[in-house]
Amino acid sequence: MSRNRQRTNIQQQDNAHQQVPQPHIPPQQDANPFGLSFVVPTEIVKLPSFGRLYSQNSPLFGMEQVEVKSLTAAEEDILINTSFIEQGIVFDKLIDSIMMTPGVTADDLMDCDKIAVLMTARKTGYGDIVNFSTACANCGAEVQLDISLTKMLEESLEEQEDTDVDWEYLEESNTYSFKLPVAELEVQIKLLTPEDTKHLEMSRAQKQKLGLPFNDTLEFLRAVIVAAGGISDRSQINKLVEVLPAADARKIRVVHNENMPKVKSTVELQCQSCGHQDTKEVPFSLGWFWSD
């Protein structure tokens, strides 16, 4: 064998060990043929309570807004779950499914804040406009209503200064001070927190189970009265509640309910048949998710 042939064989062997260059293939893109983002968008919900009515133990204490994700097919399954609907927990299940703010559950939310979250969910999932039909109070004709959820939520967040009141809000204690009409005692009351509401419900259920009476008004007064006549001792407050005149008890409930944050649920309508103008209450319900 000639030297040249040996060299050729050696070169061929060396070349065989060299990496053969490969043609450039661009990295594969994660193809999305659907034209939809695989990232579910989220929405910020401003709370009608502004976080003021939660206790310091609540994850919502001082929190003015929460973040929720838009409705998907998973949430649609919750909305049609017959068991959830029958148990009355469908809204809580829905809220827990879409809540993105860490540590917050439906159980932590006040009713007004729950409704704000649910209205936002309806808006992101099915659109801003909710369609209703109602009967005219004057002529009975059918009146169509188109309600903007965005507008309703914005109006619910407007804090109105009401100067024609006989109570005073004390910011440092987050209470409301006023004089009782009959006993003429100066009282301070707080608004019921979710914890207070749960405690009242549990107390009612426990007493009913034991066959004991449960007085809603007395338990409500015990929960909301912080001080009376400058006295904040709980044993004295409990004694006062037992003998408080009915008119004073009603006054306390009225002041409480007037100051409890609410989501605006009234709309103005005008009958196209007779021109009658009216204000219609449209409370939030599961039907909002099925309205076209």
C-alpha positions as CSV (number, residue, x, y, z in Angstrom):
1,M,0.0,0.0,0.0
2,S,1.4,3.4,-1.0
3,R,2.1,6.1,1.5
4,N,-0.5,8.3,-0.3
5,R,-3.2,5.8,0.1
6,Q,-2.3,5.4,3.8
7,R,-2.6,9.2,4.2
8,T,-6.0,9.1,2.5
9,N,-7.2,6.4,4.8
10,I,-6.0,8.2,7.9
11,Q,-7.7,11.5,6.7
12,Q,-10.9,9.6,6.1
13,Q,-10.8,8.1,9.6
14,D,-10.2,11.5,11.1
15,N,-13.0,13.1,9.2
16,A,-15.3,10.3,10.3
17,H,-14.7,11.4,13.9
18,Q,-15.4,15.0,13.2
19,Q,-19.0,16.3,13.8
20,V,-20.8,16.7,10.6
21,P,-22.4,20.2,10.5
22,Q,-26.2,20.1,10.7
23,P,-28.4,22.5,8.8
24,H,-29.8,25.3,11.0
25,I,-33.3,24.5,12.2
26,P,-35.1,27.4,14.0
27,P,-36.4,26.5,17.5
28,Q,-39.9,25.2,17.5
29,Q,-42.4,27.8,18.5
30,D,-45.3,26.7,20.9
31,A,-47.8,26.9,18.1
32,N,-51.3,28.2,19.1
33,P,-53.7,27.6,16.2
34,F,-56.7,28.9,18.2
35,G,-55.9,32.6,18.2
36,L,-56.6,32.7,22.0
37,S,-54.1,33.5,24.8
38,F,-53.4,30.6,27.1
39,V,-53.0,33.0,29.9
40,V,-56.4,33.7,31.6
41,P,-56.7,37.5,32.1
42,T,-57.4,38.9,35.5
43,E,-59.5,41.9,36.8
44,I,-59.1,44.2,39.7
45,V,-62.3,44.5,41.8
46,K,-62.7,47.6,44.0
47,L,-64.5,46.7,47.2
48,P,-67.6,48.7,48.2
49,S,-66.5,48.3,51.9
50,F,-63.0,49.8,51.1
51,G,-61.7,47.2,53.6
52,R,-62.9,49.3,56.5
53,L,-65.3,46.9,58.1
54,Y,-63.0,43.9,58.5
55,S,-61.3,43.0,61.7
56,Q,-57.6,43.1,62.1
57,N,-57.6,39.2,62.0
58,S,-59.2,39.3,58.5
59,P,-57.0,39.0,55.4
60,L,-59.1,41.8,54.0
61,F,-58.4,44.3,56.8
62,G,-57.7,47.6,55.1
63,M,-57.8,46.1,51.7
64,E,-59.5,48.3,49.1
65,Q,-59.4,45.8,46.2
66,V,-58.9,42.2,45.2
67,E,-57.8,40.4,42.0
68,V,-59.9,37.8,40.3
69,K,-59.5,35.9,37.0
70,S,-62.0,35.8,34.2
71,L,-64.6,33.1,34.0
72,T,-63.6,30.0,32.0
73,A,-65.3,26.7,31.2
74,A,-64.3,25.4,34.6
75,E,-66.5,28.1,36.2
76,E,-69.3,27.4,33.8
77,D,-69.4,23.9,35.3
78,I,-69.8,25.4,38.8
79,L,-72.7,27.6,37.7
80,I,-74.7,24.7,36.4
81,N,-73.8,22.4,39.4
82,T,-77.3,21.4,40.7
83,S,-75.9,20.3,44.1
84,F,-74.1,23.7,44.6
85,I,-77.3,25.5,43.7
86,E,-79.5,23.4,46.0
87,Q,-77.1,23.9,48.9
88,G,-76.9,27.7,48.3
89,I,-73.1,27.6,47.9
90,V,-72.8,28.1,44.1
91,F,-71.7,31.8,44.5
92,D,-69.1,30.9,47.2
93,K,-67.7,28.1,45.0
94,L,-67.5,30.5,42.1
95,I,-65.7,33.2,44.1
96,D,-63.2,30.7,45.5
97,S,-62.5,29.4,42.0
98,I,-61.7,32.9,40.5
99,M,-60.1,34.6,43.5
100,M,-56.4,35.4,42.8
101,T,-55.6,37.5,45.9
102,P,-53.7,35.2,48.3
103,G,-55.4,34.1,51.5
104,V,-58.9,35.4,50.6
105,T,-61.9,33.2,50.3
106,A,-65.6,33.7,49.9
107,D,-66.1,33.2,53.7
108,D,-63.9,36.2,54.4
109,L,-66.0,38.7,52.2
110,M,-68.9,40.9,53.3
111,D,-72.0,40.5,51.2
112,C,-71.5,43.8,49.4
113,D,-67.9,42.8,48.5
114,K,-69.1,39.4,47.4
115,I,-71.7,40.9,45.0
116,A,-69.0,43.3,43.6
117,V,-66.8,40.2,42.8
118,L,-69.7,38.3,41.3
119,M,-70.8,41.3,39.1
120,T,-67.2,41.6,37.9
121,A,-67.1,37.9,37.1
122,R,-70.4,38.2,35.2
123,K,-69.0,41.1,33.2
124,T,-65.7,39.4,32.3
125,G,-67.4,36.1,31.4
126,Y,-70.5,37.1,29.6
127,G,-70.4,40.9,29.0
128,D,-71.1,44.2,30.7
129,I,-74.8,44.4,29.8
130,V,-77.5,42.5,31.6
131,N,-80.9,42.4,30.0
132,F,-84.2,42.3,32.0
133,S,-87.8,42.6,31.3
134,T,-90.4,43.9,33.8
135,A,-94.0,45.1,33.9
136,C,-94.8,48.8,34.0
137,A,-96.4,49.6,37.4
138,N,-98.8,52.0,35.7
139,C,-100.1,50.2,32.6
140,G,-98.7,46.7,32.9
141,A,-96.8,46.8,29.6
142,E,-93.5,44.9,29.3
143,V,-90.5,47.2,29.7
144,Q,-87.0,46.1,28.6
145,L,-84.0,47.0,30.8
146,D,-80.4,47.0,29.8
147,I,-78.2,47.3,32.8
148,S,-74.5,48.2,32.7
149,L,-72.6,46.4,35.4
150,T,-69.7,48.8,35.0
151,K,-71.9,51.7,35.7
152,M,-73.6,50.0,38.6
153,L,-70.3,49.2,40.2
154,E,-68.9,52.7,39.8
155,E,-72.0,54.2,41.4
156,S,-71.7,51.8,44.3
157,L,-68.2,53.1,45.0
158,E,-69.2,56.7,45.1
159,E,-69.0,57.9,48.7
160,Q,-71.7,60.4,49.3
161,E,-71.5,62.9,52.1
162,D,-74.9,63.0,53.8
163,T,-75.1,66.0,56.0
164,D,-78.8,65.5,57.1
165,V,-78.1,62.8,59.6
166,D,-78.2,62.5,63.4
167,W,-75.2,60.3,63.8
168,E,-71.5,60.8,63.7
169,Y,-68.8,58.5,62.3
170,L,-65.8,58.2,64.6
171,E,-62.9,57.2,62.4
172,E,-60.5,56.4,65.2
173,S,-62.8,53.6,66.5
174,N,-64.6,52.9,63.3
175,T,-67.9,53.3,65.1
176,Y,-71.1,55.4,64.8
177,S,-72.2,57.6,67.6
178,F,-75.7,59.0,68.2
179,K,-78.4,59.5,70.9
180,L,-81.2,57.1,71.5
181,P,-84.6,58.7,71.1
182,V,-86.2,57.2,74.3
183,A,-83.5,56.3,76.7
184,E,-81.6,59.4,75.6
185,L,-78.3,57.6,76.0
186,E,-75.3,58.3,73.7
187,V,-74.4,55.0,72.1
188,Q,-71.6,53.9,69.9
189,I,-72.2,51.0,67.5
190,K,-70.1,49.1,65.0
191,L,-71.2,47.5,61.7
192,L,-71.4,43.7,61.7
193,T,-68.3,42.0,60.3
194,P,-68.3,38.6,58.5
195,E,-67.1,37.1,61.7
196,D,-70.0,38.6,63.7
197,T,-72.5,37.3,61.1
198,K,-71.0,33.8,61.3
199,H,-71.1,33.9,65.1
200,L,-74.8,34.9,65.1
201,E,-75.6,32.1,62.6
202,M,-73.8,29.5,64.6
203,S,-75.4,30.6,67.8
204,R,-78.9,30.5,66.2
205,A,-78.2,27.0,64.8
206,Q,-76.9,25.7,68.1
207,K,-79.8,27.0,70.1
208,Q,-82.3,25.7,67.6
209,K,-80.6,22.3,67.9
210,L,-81.0,22.4,71.6
211,G,-84.6,23.6,71.4
212,L,-83.7,27.0,73.0
213,P,-85.1,30.3,71.9
214,F,-83.0,32.7,69.9
215,N,-83.9,36.4,69.8
216,D,-82.5,38.0,66.7
217,T,-82.9,41.5,67.9
218,L,-81.3,41.0,71.2
219,E,-78.3,39.1,69.7
220,F,-77.9,41.8,67.0
221,L,-77.8,44.5,69.7
222,R,-75.3,42.7,71.7
223,A,-73.1,42.3,68.7
224,V,-73.2,45.9,67.5
225,I,-73.3,48.1,70.6
226,V,-69.8,49.1,71.6
227,A,-70.6,51.5,74.3
228,A,-73.6,53.3,75.9
229,G,-73.6,56.3,78.2
230,G,-69.8,56.1,78.2
231,I,-69.9,52.5,79.5
232,S,-68.2,49.7,77.5
233,D,-68.3,46.9,80.0
234,R,-69.9,43.9,78.2
235,S,-71.9,42.6,81.2
236,Q,-73.5,46.1,81.6
237,I,-74.2,46.3,77.9
238,N,-75.9,42.9,78.0
239,K,-78.2,44.1,80.8
240,L,-79.0,47.3,78.9
241,V,-80.0,45.3,75.9
242,E,-82.6,43.3,77.9
243,V,-84.5,46.5,78.8
244,L,-83.9,48.7,75.8
245,P,-87.1,50.3,74.5
246,A,-88.3,49.0,71.1
247,A,-87.9,52.5,69.5
248,D,-84.3,52.6,70.6
249,A,-83.6,49.1,69.3
250,R,-85.1,50.1,65.9
251,K,-83.0,53.3,65.8
252,I,-79.8,51.3,66.3
253,R,-80.8,48.9,63.4
254,V,-81.7,51.8,61.1
255,V,-78.4,53.6,61.7
256,H,-76.5,50.3,61.2
257,N,-78.3,49.4,58.0
258,E,-78.0,52.9,56.5
259,N,-74.2,52.8,57.0
260,M,-73.7,49.2,55.8
261,P,-72.0,49.4,52.4
262,K,-74.2,48.2,49.5
263,V,-73.9,47.6,45.8
264,K,-76.3,49.8,44.0
265,S,-79.1,47.6,42.7
266,T,-81.7,50.2,41.5
267,V,-82.2,51.4,38.0
268,E,-84.4,54.1,36.5
269,L,-86.9,53.0,33.8
270,Q,-89.4,54.7,31.5
271,C,-92.4,52.8,30.0
272,Q,-92.4,53.1,26.2
273,S,-96.1,52.5,26.2
274,C,-97.4,55.1,28.7
275,G,-94.3,57.1,29.5
276,H,-94.5,56.3,33.2
277,Q,-91.1,56.7,35.0
278,D,-90.2,54.4,37.9
279,T,-87.3,53.1,39.9
280,K,-86.8,49.3,39.8
281,E,-84.9,47.2,42.3
282,V,-82.9,44.5,40.5
283,P,-81.2,42.4,43.2
284,F,-78.3,40.2,42.2
285,S,-79.2,36.6,41.4
286,L,-77.9,33.5,39.5
287,G,-80.2,34.6,36.6
288,W,-77.7,37.4,35.9
289,F,-75.3,34.8,34.5
290,W,-77.9,33.5,32.0
291,S,-79.3,36.9,30.8
292,D,-78.4,37.6,27.2
